[in-house]
Amino acid sequence: MSGAQENDAPTCPVHPYGYHARSHVVRGAAVLAEPSLVRLPARCVTLERELEDSGRVDDFVRQLWVIERAGRPGAGLVLAAILAVAGVSSMLLMTADALAAWHVGVAAAVAVLAGLVAERVAVRTHRTRLHRVYRWREYLGFQA
């Protein structure tokens, strides 16, 4: 059995209804496939059993090692966007057009707010990913 359930009954309190209708162990670098932003499924008994049946526990330990040491995504992109808006706004402010300066100020404020929101989402996603890695490490052991 591949770990996927034959019936549509919910199998665990962690995942939504129908989540275990198909196998989540895949071939390739990533062992467990998760389409969410976190990219790592929450730990549950069904996924543990599916992982053991696939024989890819060592590969999954390596995947967790890489995830733990990966940096937080998005910080460089947010910084680049803020610097681009600051550069354009400084060029338009030098034209001494009051209306253009006001529009640029509003655009810069919106860009900074969007950057802060994007940064907050990146931080929460990274923190959730690390919490999930810790939960999987509880099951697999904390070896390197």
DSSP file (Angstrom, degrees, kcal/mol; ACC not computed):
  #  RESIDUE AA STRUCTURE BP1 BP2  ACC     N-H-->O    O-->H-N    N-H-->O    O-->H-N    TCO  KAPPA ALPHA  PHI   PSI    X-CA   Y-CA   Z-CA
    1    1 A M              0   0    0      0, 0.0     4,-0.1     0, 0.0    52,-0.0   0.000 360.0 360.0 360.0 139.5    0.0    0.0    0.0
    2    2 A S        -     0   0    0      2,-0.2    23,-0.2     1,-0.1     3,-0.1   0.442 360.0-101.8 -85.3   0.6    1.3    3.4   -0.9
    3    3 A G  S    S+     0   0    0      1,-0.4     2,-0.2    20,-0.1    47,-0.1   0.168  86.1 123.7  98.0 -19.0    0.0    5.2    2.2
    4    4 A A        -     0   0    0     17,-0.1    -1,-0.4     1,-0.1     2,-0.3  -0.520  64.5-118.3 -75.2 145.9   -2.9    6.7    0.3
    5    5 A Q        -     0   0    0     15,-2.5    -1,-0.1    -2,-0.2     6,-0.0  -0.634   9.4-150.0 -89.8 141.4   -6.2    5.9    1.8
    6    6 A E  S    S+     0   0    0     -2,-0.3     2,-0.2     2,-0.0    -1,-0.1   0.843  81.7  53.7 -77.7 -33.9   -8.8    3.9   -0.2
    7    7 A N  S    S-     0   0    0      2,-0.1    -2,-0.1     1,-0.1     0, 0.0  -0.516  85.6-121.1 -98.0 170.3  -11.8    5.5    1.5
    8    8 A D        +     0   0    0     -2,-0.2    10,-0.2     2,-0.1    13,-0.1   0.235  67.6 127.0 -94.4  13.8  -12.6    9.2    1.8
    9    9 A A  S    S-     0   0    0      1,-0.1     2,-0.1     8,-0.1    -2,-0.1  -0.470  71.0-104.4 -71.8 140.2  -12.7    9.2    5.6
   10   10 A P        -     0   0    0      0, 0.0    -1,-0.1     0, 0.0     7,-0.1  -0.421  32.8-167.5 -63.7 139.1  -10.5   11.7    7.3
   11   11 A T        +     0   0    0      1,-0.2    34,-0.1    -2,-0.1    35,-0.1   0.632  61.6  20.4-106.8 -17.4   -7.4   10.0    8.7
   12   12 A C        -     0   0    0      3,-0.2    -1,-0.2     4,-0.1     3,-0.1  -0.991  63.2-127.4-150.9 156.1   -5.8   12.6   11.0
   13   13 A P  S    S+     0   0    0      0, 0.0    -1,-0.0     0, 0.0    31,-0.0   0.550 102.7  64.6 -80.1  -5.5   -6.7   15.8   12.8
   14   14 A V  S    S+     0   0    0      2,-0.1    28,-0.1    28,-0.1    30,-0.1   0.891  97.5  49.9 -85.0 -42.3   -3.8   17.7   11.3
   15   15 A H  S    S-     0   0    0      1,-0.1    -3,-0.2    -3,-0.1     3,-0.1  -0.630  87.7-101.3-103.7 157.0   -4.7   17.7    7.6
   16   16 A P    >   -     0   0    0      0, 0.0     3,-2.0     0, 0.0     4,-0.3  -0.180  55.9 -70.2 -70.4 167.0   -8.0   18.7    5.8
   17   17 A Y  T 3  S+     0   0    0      1,-0.3    -8,-0.1     2,-0.1    -9,-0.0  -0.328 121.1  15.1 -57.7 129.8  -10.5   16.2    4.5
   18   18 A G  T >  S+     0   0    0    -10,-0.2     3,-1.4    -3,-0.1    -1,-0.3   0.426  86.0 121.4  85.8   0.0   -9.2   14.3    1.5
   19   19 A Y  G X  S+     0   0    0     -3,-2.0     3,-0.6     1,-0.3    -2,-0.1   0.876  76.0  48.0 -63.0 -37.5   -5.6   15.2    2.0
   20   20 A H  G 3  S+     0   0    0     -4,-0.3   -15,-2.5     1,-0.2    -1,-0.3   0.154  77.8 105.1 -92.1  20.0   -4.5   11.6    2.3
   21   21 A A  G <  S+     0   0    0     -3,-1.4     2,-0.3   -17,-0.2    -1,-0.2   0.718  87.8  31.0 -71.4 -19.6   -6.4   10.5   -0.8
   22   22 A R  S <  S-     0   0    0     -3,-0.6     2,-0.2    -4,-0.2   -17,-0.1  -0.912  96.5 -92.2-133.9 162.9   -3.1   10.3   -2.7
   23   23 A S        -     0   0    0     -2,-0.3   -20,-0.1     1,-0.1    -2,-0.1  -0.488  24.5-165.1 -74.5 142.6    0.5    9.6   -1.8
   24   24 A H        +     0   0    0     -2,-0.2     9,-3.0     2,-0.1     2,-0.5   0.444  59.9 100.3-108.0  -3.9    2.7   12.5   -0.9
   25   25 A V  B     -A   32   0A   0    -23,-0.2     2,-0.3     7,-0.2     7,-0.2  -0.745  55.6-179.2 -83.0 125.6    6.1   10.8   -1.2
   26   26 A V        -     0   0    0      5,-2.9     2,-0.2    -2,-0.5    -2,-0.1  -0.781  29.2-105.8-123.1 164.6    7.6   11.7   -4.5
   27   27 A R  S    S+     0   0    0     -2,-0.3     2,-0.2     5,-0.0     3,-0.2  -0.568  78.7  47.6 -83.1 153.9   10.8   10.9   -6.5
   28   28 A G  S    S-     0   0    0     -2,-0.2    -2,-0.1     1,-0.2     0, 0.0  -0.681 108.7 -40.1 113.7-167.0   13.4   13.6   -6.7
   29   29 A A  S    S+     0   0    0     -2,-0.2     2,-0.5     2,-0.0    -1,-0.2   0.905 121.4  63.9 -68.0 -43.1   15.2   15.9   -4.3
   30   30 A A        -     0   0    0     -3,-0.2    -4,-0.2     1,-0.2     3,-0.1  -0.724  65.8-168.5 -84.2 127.4   12.1   16.7   -2.2
   31   31 A V  S    S+     0   0    0     -2,-0.5    -5,-2.9     1,-0.2     2,-0.6   0.930  74.2  41.7 -83.7 -48.5   10.8   13.6   -0.5
   32   32 A L  B    S-A   25   0A   0     -7,-0.2     2,-0.4     7,-0.1    -7,-0.2  -0.895  81.2-142.0-103.9 124.5    7.4   14.9    0.6
   33   33 A A        +     0   0    0     -9,-3.0     7,-0.1    -2,-0.6    -2,-0.0  -0.704  24.7 170.7 -88.1 131.2    5.4   17.0   -1.8
   34   34 A E        -     0   0    0     -2,-0.4     5,-0.0     5,-0.2    -2,-0.0  -0.953  22.1-160.6-140.6 118.1    3.5   20.0   -0.4
   35   35 A P        +     0   0    0      0, 0.0    -1,-0.1     0, 0.0    -2,-0.0   0.511  61.5 101.6 -79.1  -2.3    1.9   22.6   -2.7
   36   36 A S  S    S-     0   0    0      1,-0.1     3,-0.3     0, 0.0    -2,-0.1  -0.150  89.6-102.4 -76.8 175.2    1.6   25.2    0.0
   37   37 A L  S    S+     0   0    0      1,-0.2    -1,-0.1     2,-0.1    -3,-0.0   0.782 120.6  58.9 -66.1 -28.5    3.9   28.2    0.6
   38   38 A V  S    S-     0   0    0      2,-0.1    -1,-0.2     1,-0.1    -4,-0.0   0.827  89.7-153.0 -72.7 -32.2    5.6   26.4    3.5
   39   39 A R        +     0   0    0     -3,-0.3    -5,-0.2     1,-0.1    -7,-0.1   0.610  65.9  86.3  69.2  15.5    6.7   23.5    1.2
   40   40 A L  S    S-     0   0    0     -7,-0.1    -7,-0.1     3,-0.0    -1,-0.1  -0.941  76.0-128.8-144.7 120.8    6.8   21.0    4.0
   41   41 A P        -     0   0    0      0, 0.0     2,-0.1     0, 0.0     3,-0.1  -0.304  30.6-101.9 -69.7 152.7    3.7   19.1    5.2
   42   42 A A        -     0   0    0      1,-0.1     2,-0.2   -28,-0.1     5,-0.1  -0.421  46.7 -98.3 -68.3 148.7    2.7   19.0    8.8
   43   43 A R        +     0   0    0     89,-0.1     2,-0.3    -2,-0.1    -1,-0.1  -0.478  53.8 156.2 -74.0 135.9    3.7   15.8   10.6
   44   44 A C     >  -     0   0    0     -2,-0.2     4,-2.1     1,-0.1     5,-0.1  -0.963  53.4-105.5-151.2 166.1    1.0   13.1   11.1
   45   45 A V  H  > S+     0   0    0     -2,-0.3     4,-2.4     1,-0.2     5,-0.2   0.875 117.2  54.2 -63.2 -39.0    0.9    9.3   11.6
   46   46 A T  H  > S+     0   0    0      1,-0.2     4,-2.4     2,-0.2    -1,-0.2   0.916 110.1  45.6 -64.7 -43.1   -0.2    8.7    8.0
   47   47 A L  H  > S+     0   0    0      2,-0.2     4,-2.5     1,-0.2    -1,-0.2   0.866 110.9  54.1 -68.6 -34.5    2.7   10.6    6.5
   48   48 A E  H  X S+     0   0    0     -4,-2.1     4,-2.3     2,-0.2    -2,-0.2   0.941 111.4  44.9 -60.8 -46.4    5.1    8.9    8.9
   49   49 A R  H  X S+     0   0    0     -4,-2.4     4,-2.5     1,-0.2    -2,-0.2   0.903 113.0  50.9 -64.1 -42.0    3.8    5.5    7.8
   50   50 A E  H  X S+     0   0    0     -4,-2.4     4,-1.5     1,-0.2    -1,-0.2   0.888 110.2  50.0 -63.3 -39.6    4.0    6.5    4.1
   51   51 A L  H  X>S+     0   0    0     -4,-2.5     5,-1.1     2,-0.2     4,-0.9   0.911 111.9  47.1 -65.9 -43.4    7.5    7.7    4.5
   52   52 A E  H ><5S+     0   0    0     -4,-2.3     3,-0.6     1,-0.2    -2,-0.2   0.899 110.3  52.7 -65.5 -40.5    8.6    4.5    6.2
   53   53 A D  H 3<5S+     0   0    0     -4,-2.5    -1,-0.2     1,-0.2    -2,-0.2   0.818 106.6  53.9 -65.3 -30.1    6.9    2.4    3.5
   54   54 A S  H 3<5S-     0   0    0     -4,-1.5    -1,-0.2    -5,-0.2    -2,-0.2   0.728 101.6-133.9 -77.5 -20.6    8.7    4.3    0.8
   55   55 A G  T <<5S+     0   0    0     -4,-0.9     3,-0.2    -3,-0.6    -3,-0.2   0.719  72.4 116.5  75.7  20.6   12.2    3.6    2.3
   56   56 A R     >< +     0   0    0     -5,-1.1     4,-2.1     1,-0.2     5,-0.2  -0.037  25.7 119.0-111.7  31.0   13.2    7.2    1.8
   57   57 A V  H  > S+     0   0    0      1,-0.2     4,-2.1     2,-0.2    -1,-0.2   0.915  77.2  50.1 -63.4 -43.1   13.7    8.2    5.5
   58   58 A D  H  > S+     0   0    0     -3,-0.2     4,-1.8     1,-0.2    -1,-0.2   0.889 109.9  50.9 -63.9 -38.6   17.4    9.0    5.0
   59   59 A D  H  > S+     0   0    0      1,-0.2     4,-2.1     2,-0.2    -1,-0.2   0.887 109.7  50.9 -63.8 -38.0   16.6   11.2    2.0
   60   60 A F  H  X S+     0   0    0     -4,-2.1     4,-2.5     2,-0.2    -2,-0.2   0.868 105.7  54.8 -69.0 -35.7   14.0   13.0    4.1
   61   61 A V  H  X S+     0   0    0     -4,-2.1     4,-1.9     2,-0.2    -1,-0.2   0.906 109.6  48.3 -61.5 -40.8   16.5   13.6    6.8
   62   62 A R  H  X S+     0   0    0     -4,-1.8     4,-2.1     2,-0.2    -2,-0.2   0.897 109.2  52.7 -65.4 -39.9   18.8   15.2    4.2
   63   63 A Q  H  X S+     0   0    0     -4,-2.1     4,-2.4     1,-0.2    -2,-0.2   0.913 109.1  49.4 -61.7 -42.4   15.9   17.3    3.0
   64   64 A L  H  X S+     0   0    0     -4,-2.5     4,-2.6     1,-0.2    -1,-0.2   0.883 107.8  54.8 -63.6 -37.8   15.2   18.5    6.5
   65   65 A W  H  X S+     0   0    0     -4,-1.9     4,-1.4     1,-0.2    -1,-0.2   0.915 110.2  46.0 -61.2 -43.1   18.9   19.4    6.9
   66   66 A V  H  X S+     0   0    0     -4,-2.1     4,-0.8     1,-0.2    -2,-0.2   0.913 112.4  50.3 -66.7 -42.9   18.8   21.6    3.8
   67   67 A I  H >< S+     0   0    0     -4,-2.4     3,-0.7     1,-0.2    -2,-0.2   0.903 108.3  53.2 -62.8 -41.7   15.6   23.3    4.9
   68   68 A E  H 3< S+     0   0    0     -4,-2.6    -1,-0.2     1,-0.2    -2,-0.2   0.854 114.2  41.4 -61.9 -35.1   17.0   24.1    8.3
   69   69 A R  H 3< S+     0   0    0     -4,-1.4    -1,-0.2    -5,-0.2    -2,-0.2   0.473  90.1 108.4 -95.8  -2.1   20.0   25.7    6.9
   70   70 A A  S << S-     0   0    0     -4,-0.8    -3,-0.0    -3,-0.7     2,-0.0  -0.477  70.7-116.8 -74.1 145.6   18.3   27.6    4.1
   71   71 A G        -     0   0    0     -2,-0.2    -1,-0.1     1,-0.1    -2,-0.0  -0.211  36.2 -86.1 -75.0 170.9   18.0   31.3    4.5
   72   72 A R    >   -     0   0    0      1,-0.1     3,-0.6     2,-0.0    -1,-0.1  -0.687  49.3-132.3 -80.4 124.0   14.8   33.2    4.7
   73   73 A P  T 3  S+     0   0    0      0, 0.0    53,-0.1     0, 0.0    -1,-0.1  -0.354  76.2  33.6 -76.7 156.0   13.5   34.0    1.2
   74   74 A G  T 3> S+     0   0    0     -2,-0.1     4,-2.3    48,-0.0     5,-0.2   0.111  78.5 104.3  98.8 -22.1   12.3   37.4    0.1
   75   75 A A  H <> S+     0   0    0     -3,-0.6     4,-2.1     1,-0.2     5,-0.2   0.920  85.0  45.7 -64.6 -43.7   14.5   39.8    2.0
   76   76 A G  H  > S+     0   0    0      1,-0.2     4,-2.2     2,-0.2    -1,-0.2   0.878 112.5  51.0 -66.1 -37.9   16.7   40.7   -1.0
   77   77 A L  H  > S+     0   0    0      2,-0.2     4,-2.1     1,-0.2    -2,-0.2   0.908 110.6  48.3 -66.4 -42.6   13.7   41.2   -3.3
   78   78 A V  H  X S+     0   0    0     -4,-2.3     4,-2.2     1,-0.2    -2,-0.2   0.919 112.0  49.6 -64.0 -43.7   11.9   43.5   -0.9
   79   79 A L  H  X S+     0   0    0     -4,-2.1     4,-2.4    -5,-0.2    -2,-0.2   0.898 109.8  51.3 -62.9 -40.8   15.1   45.5   -0.4
   80   80 A A  H  X S+     0   0    0     -4,-2.2     4,-2.1     2,-0.2    -1,-0.2   0.896 109.9  49.7 -63.8 -40.5   15.6   45.8   -4.2
   81   81 A A  H  X S+     0   0    0     -4,-2.1     4,-2.2     2,-0.2    -2,-0.2   0.912 111.5  48.2 -65.2 -42.4   12.0   47.0   -4.7
   82   82 A I  H  X S+     0   0    0     -4,-2.2     4,-2.3     1,-0.2    -2,-0.2   0.909 112.4  48.9 -65.4 -41.2   12.3   49.7   -2.0
   83   83 A L  H  X S+     0   0    0     -4,-2.4     4,-2.3     2,-0.2    -1,-0.2   0.873 110.0  52.1 -66.4 -36.3   15.6   50.9   -3.4
   84   84 A A  H  X S+     0   0    0     -4,-2.1     4,-2.3     2,-0.2     5,-0.2   0.922 111.3  46.2 -65.2 -43.8   14.1   51.1   -6.9
   85   85 A V  H  X S+     0   0    0     -4,-2.2     4,-2.6     1,-0.2    -2,-0.2   0.900 112.1  51.7 -65.6 -39.7   11.2   53.2   -5.7
   86   86 A A  H  X S+     0   0    0     -4,-2.3     4,-2.2     2,-0.2    -2,-0.2   0.898 110.3  49.1 -63.8 -39.9   13.6   55.4   -3.7
   87   87 A G  H  X S+     0   0    0     -4,-2.3     4,-1.8     2,-0.2    -2,-0.2   0.927 113.5  44.8 -65.4 -45.3   15.7   55.9   -6.8
   88   88 A V  H  X S+     0   0    0     -4,-2.3     4,-2.2     1,-0.2    -2,-0.2   0.905 113.5  51.1 -65.2 -41.3   12.8   56.8   -9.0
   89   89 A S  H  X S+     0   0    0     -4,-2.6     4,-2.2     1,-0.2    -1,-0.2   0.891 108.3  51.1 -66.4 -38.0   11.3   59.1   -6.4
   90   90 A S  H  X S+     0   0    0     -4,-2.2     4,-1.1     2,-0.2    -1,-0.2   0.880 110.1  50.3 -67.0 -35.5   14.5   61.0   -5.9
   91   91 A M  H  < S+     0   0    0     -4,-1.8     4,-0.4     1,-0.2    -2,-0.2   0.911 113.1  45.6 -67.0 -40.9   14.8   61.6   -9.7
   92   92 A L  H ><>S+     0   0    0     -4,-2.2     3,-1.0     1,-0.2     5,-0.6   0.833 107.6  57.3 -72.8 -30.5   11.3   62.9   -9.9
   93   93 A L  H ><5S+     0   0    0     -4,-2.2     3,-1.2     1,-0.2    -1,-0.2   0.805  98.4  62.1 -67.8 -27.7   11.7   65.1   -6.8
   94   94 A M  T 3<5S+     0   0    0     -4,-1.1    -1,-0.2     1,-0.2    -2,-0.2   0.666  89.2  69.4 -71.9 -15.1   14.6   66.8   -8.5
   95   95 A T  T < 5S-     0   0    0     -3,-1.0    -1,-0.2    -4,-0.4    -2,-0.2   0.644  99.4-135.8 -76.9 -12.9   12.3   68.0  -11.3
   96   96 A A  T < 5 +     0   0    0     -3,-1.2     2,-0.7    -4,-0.3    -3,-0.1   0.722  53.6 144.7  66.0  24.3   10.7   70.3   -8.7
   97   97 A D     >< -     0   0    0     -5,-0.6     4,-2.3     1,-0.2    -1,-0.2  -0.858  39.3-156.6 -93.0 117.6    7.2   69.5   -9.9
   98   98 A A  H  > S+     0   0    0     -2,-0.7     4,-2.2     1,-0.2    -1,-0.2   0.894  90.3  48.4 -64.8 -42.3    4.9   69.5   -6.8
   99   99 A L  H  > S+     0   0    0      2,-0.2     4,-2.3     1,-0.2    -1,-0.2   0.915 112.9  47.8 -66.3 -42.2    2.3   67.2   -8.2
  100  100 A A  H  > S+     0   0    0      1,-0.2     4,-2.5     2,-0.2    -1,-0.2   0.895 110.9  52.3 -64.6 -38.6    4.8   64.6   -9.4
  101  101 A A  H  X S+     0   0    0     -4,-2.3     4,-2.3     2,-0.2    -2,-0.2   0.898 109.1  49.7 -64.4 -39.6    6.5   64.8   -6.0
  102  102 A W  H  X S+     0   0    0     -4,-2.2     4,-2.2     2,-0.2    -2,-0.2   0.927 112.2  47.5 -64.6 -44.7    3.2   64.1   -4.2
  103  103 A H  H  X S+     0   0    0     -4,-2.3     4,-2.6     1,-0.2    -2,-0.2   0.895 112.3  49.6 -63.0 -40.3    2.5   61.1   -6.4
  104  104 A V  H  X S+     0   0    0     -4,-2.5     4,-2.7     2,-0.2    -1,-0.2   0.894 108.7  53.1 -67.0 -38.5    6.0   59.8   -6.0
  105  105 A G  H  X S+     0   0    0     -4,-2.3     4,-2.2     2,-0.2    -2,-0.2   0.913 111.1  46.1 -61.6 -42.9    5.6   60.2   -2.2
  106  106 A V  H  X S+     0   0    0     -4,-2.2     4,-2.5     2,-0.2    -2,-0.2   0.921 113.3  49.5 -65.5 -43.5    2.4   58.2   -2.2
  107  107 A A  H  X S+     0   0    0     -4,-2.6     4,-2.4     1,-0.2    -2,-0.2   0.893 111.2  49.6 -63.1 -39.2    3.9   55.5   -4.5
  108  108 A A  H  X S+     0   0    0     -4,-2.7     4,-2.5     2,-0.2    -1,-0.2   0.908 110.5  49.9 -66.2 -41.0    7.0   55.3   -2.2
  109  109 A A  H  X S+     0   0    0     -4,-2.2     4,-2.4     2,-0.2    -2,-0.2   0.913 112.1  47.8 -63.7 -41.8    4.8   54.9    0.9
  110  110 A V  H  X S+     0   0    0     -4,-2.5     4,-2.8     2,-0.2    -2,-0.2   0.906 111.9  50.4 -64.8 -41.2    2.7   52.2   -0.8
  111  111 A A  H  X S+     0   0    0     -4,-2.4     4,-2.3     2,-0.2    -2,-0.2   0.898 110.8  48.6 -64.9 -39.7    5.9   50.4   -1.9
  112  112 A V  H  X S+     0   0    0     -4,-2.5     4,-2.4     2,-0.2    -2,-0.2   0.925 112.8  47.8 -66.2 -43.4    7.3   50.5    1.6
  113  113 A L  H  X S+     0   0    0     -4,-2.4     4,-2.4     2,-0.2    -2,-0.2   0.916 112.4  49.0 -62.9 -42.6    4.1   49.2    3.1
  114  114 A A  H  X S+     0   0    0     -4,-2.8     4,-2.6     1,-0.2    -1,-0.2   0.895 111.0  51.1 -63.6 -38.5    4.0   46.4    0.5
  115  115 A G  H  X S+     0   0    0     -4,-2.3     4,-2.3     2,-0.2    -2,-0.2   0.895 109.7  49.3 -64.2 -40.2    7.6   45.6    1.3
  116  116 A L  H  X S+     0   0    0     -4,-2.4     4,-2.2     2,-0.2    -2,-0.2   0.897 112.1  48.1 -66.4 -39.9    6.9   45.4    5.0
  117  117 A V  H  X S+     0   0    0     -4,-2.4     4,-2.4     2,-0.2    -2,-0.2   0.928 112.3  49.0 -65.2 -44.4    3.9   43.1    4.4
  118  118 A A  H  X S+     0   0    0     -4,-2.6     4,-2.2     1,-0.2    -2,-0.2   0.888 111.2  50.5 -62.6 -38.2    5.9   40.9    2.1
  119  119 A E  H  X S+     0   0    0     -4,-2.3     4,-2.3     2,-0.2    -1,-0.2   0.905 109.4  50.6 -65.5 -41.2    8.7   40.7    4.7
  120  120 A R  H  X S+     0   0    0     -4,-2.2     4,-2.5     2,-0.2    -2,-0.2   0.907 110.4  49.4 -63.5 -42.0    6.2   39.8    7.4
  121  121 A V  H  X S+     0   0    0     -4,-2.4     4,-2.5     1,-0.2    -1,-0.2   0.910 110.9  50.3 -63.1 -42.0    4.8   37.0    5.3
  122  122 A A  H  X S+     0   0    0     -4,-2.2     4,-2.3     2,-0.2    -2,-0.2   0.896 111.0  48.9 -63.8 -39.8    8.3   35.7    4.6
  123  123 A V  H  X S+     0   0    0     -4,-2.3     4,-2.5     2,-0.2    -2,-0.2   0.930 113.0  46.3 -65.6 -45.3    9.1   35.7    8.3
  124  124 A R  H  X S+     0   0    0     -4,-2.5     4,-2.5     2,-0.2    -2,-0.2   0.897 113.1  49.7 -65.5 -39.9    5.9   33.8    9.2
  125  125 A T  H  X S+     0   0    0     -4,-2.5     4,-2.4     2,-0.2    -1,-0.2   0.926 112.6  47.0 -63.8 -44.8    6.4   31.3    6.5
  126  126 A H  H  X S+     0   0    0     -4,-2.3     4,-2.3     2,-0.2    -2,-0.2   0.909 112.5  49.4 -64.1 -42.3   10.0   30.7    7.5
  127  127 A R  H  X S+     0   0    0     -4,-2.5     4,-2.1     2,-0.2    -1,-0.2   0.909 111.6  48.8 -64.6 -41.7    9.1   30.3   11.1
  128  128 A T  H  X S+     0   0    0     -4,-2.5     4,-2.3     2,-0.2    -2,-0.2   0.904 110.2  52.2 -62.9 -41.4    6.3   27.9   10.3
  129  129 A R  H  X S+     0   0    0     -4,-2.4     4,-2.2     1,-0.2    -2,-0.2   0.916 110.0  48.1 -61.2 -43.6    8.7   25.9    8.1
  130  130 A L  H  X S+     0   0    0     -4,-2.3     4,-2.2     2,-0.2    -1,-0.2   0.862 109.3  53.2 -67.6 -35.1   11.2   25.6   11.0
  131  131 A H  H  X S+     0   0    0     -4,-2.1     4,-2.2     2,-0.2    -1,-0.2   0.909 110.0  48.3 -63.7 -40.9    8.4   24.6   13.4
  132  132 A R  H  X S+     0   0    0     -4,-2.3     4,-2.3     2,-0.2    -2,-0.2   0.890 109.3  52.6 -67.2 -38.2    7.4   21.8   11.0
  133  133 A V  H  X S+     0   0    0     -4,-2.2     4,-2.4     2,-0.2    -1,-0.2   0.921 108.8  51.0 -60.8 -42.9   11.1   20.7   10.7
  134  134 A Y  H  X S+     0   0    0     -4,-2.2     4,-1.7     1,-0.2    -2,-0.2   0.914 109.1  50.2 -61.4 -42.9   11.3   20.5   14.5
  135  135 A R  H  X S+     0   0    0     -4,-2.2     4,-1.0     1,-0.2    -1,-0.2   0.900 112.1  47.3 -63.4 -40.2    8.2   18.4   14.7
  136  136 A W  H  X S+     0   0    0     -4,-2.3     4,-2.8     1,-0.2     3,-0.3   0.874 108.3  56.1 -67.9 -35.4    9.6   16.0   12.0
  137  137 A R  H  X S+     0   0    0     -4,-2.4     4,-2.6     1,-0.2    -1,-0.2   0.836  99.4  60.4 -65.1 -31.8   12.9   15.9   13.9
  138  138 A E  H  < S+     0   0    0     -4,-1.7    -1,-0.2     1,-0.2    -2,-0.2   0.882 112.9  38.3 -60.1 -36.6   11.0   14.8   17.0
  139  139 A Y  H  < S+     0   0    0     -4,-1.0    -2,-0.2    -3,-0.3    -1,-0.2   0.907 125.3  36.0 -79.1 -44.8    9.9   11.7   15.0
  140  140 A L  H  < S-     0   0    0     -4,-2.8    -3,-0.2     1,-0.2    -2,-0.2   0.682 114.3-107.7 -85.9 -19.1   13.2   11.1   13.0
  141  141 A G     <  -     0   0    0     -4,-2.6    -1,-0.2    -5,-0.3    -2,-0.1  -0.174  25.5 -92.6 102.1 157.6   15.6   12.1   15.7
  142  142 A F  S    S+     0   0    0     -4,-0.1    -1,-0.1    -2,-0.1    -4,-0.1   0.049  72.8 135.8 -98.6  26.4   17.9   15.1   16.0
  143  143 A Q              0   0    0     -3,-0.2    -3,-0.0    -6,-0.1    -2,-0.0  -0.337 360.0 360.0 -70.0 158.0   20.9   13.6   14.3
  144  144 A A              0   0    0     -2,-0.0    -1,-0.1   -79,-0.0    -2,-0.0   0.468 360.0 360.0 -75.8 360.0   22.7   15.8   11.7
